[in-house]
């Protein structure tokens, strides 16, 4: 038995792979779960390959961010401030504030719906969503504000374990033949081309992992003391494990969706999938699936509540106060910008509880689609010069991959806004 002063083997393992798991789990929101479930219901398991491609895209983007930080000792935002000027930072700050509101609204609503499904004590579903959603937001604020990074890691670890185990087991129980799943993973195919098949496949690829929360990986590896190029191999393994977990979770949700005729949208779809599981497997499967879903949406909320105040405080310091980028990049958690944004994030988005979840989720999805092209452009510029990143600069294959990602997510953003 380890002594009270010594971390357990599990704690040591999580400290090693934790940042990758955290950034992946934070990106798994109710919208991503709903997209995977609905895509499975509409297209079956033939589009599982799209989940692997989407996870690979997010891995490449996060790896590029990590590579910049380990090579330079500065965050990506500091790189933008120093080499790309203040205007991109001001534009991103305005975008970030809007994104935070909409993602906060979506996550609060999702937690309210998930908790109401687990504890149906309200006759009026709108009342239950408001009460449970507000309670989840306040709990997330307390855990993130008072518990610090170590408590955050522990709570996230529990949520991630619950969501992964319960949803994966549910998928195994209802899964079709292994040959069908294997074929869907390795043979690219898009059924129902003229009936929305392309749109659902693209949504599945874009919905794997997070958007703005990708930036948080830099802060989380800093919390773990990872500095310098010597950590790059281990960080790649860490990220690989994180996005593998995300991909497996997306595959499980798609498999579950393929076994049911799903209806609804957003978090409501998750409840409908749970009801379908109860019919085909039994009530235990329904409860296990709902518990796993709540673990997913609450871990996402907690991750956003913990990380985005860091980003806001850092953006404020760099682009409003115009701080020297040579100074320490650590966010002052007692600063006024940090504390203001922490409380604003927990309470202002509660207004979204008065709006239909699907409308909030739609706007959030549109806002999130714009970030990935911006991030890709920044990585092409900042990691493109040996003078800045040394031997960790973009290689030709990385450049080709990033340009492909830029084209894909630019198209996704265009479809979101004008499609």
Secondary structure, 3 states (H helix, E strand, C coil): CCCCCCCCHHHHHHHHHHHHHHHHHHCCCHHHHHHHHHHHHHHHHHHHHHHHHHHHHHHHHHHHHHHHHHHHCCCHHHHHHHHCCHHHHHHHHHHHHHHHHHHHHHHHHHHHHHHHHHCCCCCCHHHHHHHHHHHHHHHHHHHHHHHHHHHHHHHHHHHHHHHHHHHHHHHHHHCCCHHHHHHHHHCCCCCCHHHCHHHHHHHHHHHCCCCHHHHHHHHHHHHCCCCCHHHHHHHHHHHHHHHHHHHHHHHHHHHHHHCCCCCCCCHHHHHHHHHHHHHHCCHHHHHHHHHHHHHHHHHHHHHHHHHHHHHHHHHHHHHHCCCCCCCCCCCCCCCHHHHHHHHHHHHHHHHHHHCCHHHHHHHHHHHHHHHHHHHHHHHHHHCCCHHHHHHHCCCHHHHHHHHHHHHHHHHHHHHHHHC
